[in-house]
Amino acid sequence: MVLSVACAVLAAIAQGAAAFNVDRTVSRRIAAEPTPKQSDLEFKPPFMLSRDTGYAEIAEKVLIPEDAEGAALVLLDADSPNGCDSMFFNSDYLQWWLTDLGPGSNSTAAATTAAPKKEEGGEEEEAPEPCTGKVVNLGPAEHRWHGCEILAYEKPSPSHGAHRYEFFLVPKSVVKKMPKKPTWRKNAKSFFDAVRDPSQLNIPPALTFFVCGYDAARQCELDQFPEACVKNLKRFKTTKARA
């Protein structure tokens, strides 16, 4: 009898641990302080980036600022693959890459690029390069934009640890100064170090989400992140979601 009860208790504990561990992701939203080089990037609520966030949701809820025409939008896992406080080597991972943001739907993209605009003084602006990826719609119907998708969106998938998923909105004025795009999604760290570097482009993330693997879920729930994870983040948002 005692043995059977003990076995039942152990089985219940094991089942509870499995329920906690399997596909447990908690996300935590962090907004960067506004800077002169970027406008606010937001998402139509309710929105929380997580392991379950599909392309349709992220594309339909992103709110591109009015002054972002010609900008680039990038989503990056800054802590792949080991988490933000790992002692092991991490390399940035590109989750999503769009260029040539513009107002209106993708059906208006051809019209907006058909002819170069004239600057003050009569000189024509340089014509934009044709999209080398896929022209996609962004944002809700009342705030529709389009962009050239260079790398298709991938869902966050942290295997373990807390990962910072950073959205960069790079203004048109500095897009051409960006380093050449990495050919691989992995090992893009030198590329984005150049973007972040104060001596180079000095572009901070416009918005950051923490997405935690099962072994770091408690950190996201309690907002208790190691110093290595939050030292460069200025302002915290209180919204949390569990997937």
PyMOL commands that set and color helices and strands:
alter all, ss='L'
color gray80, all
select helices_A, chain A and resi 2-21+55-61+106-113+141-143+172-175+189-196+214-222+227-230
alter helices_A, ss='H'
color red, helices_A
select strands_A, chain A and resi 26-31+42-43+62-63+72-77+93-103+134-138+145-151+162-170+207-212+235-242
alter strands_A, ss='S'
color yellow, strands_A
deselect
rebuild
show_as cartoon
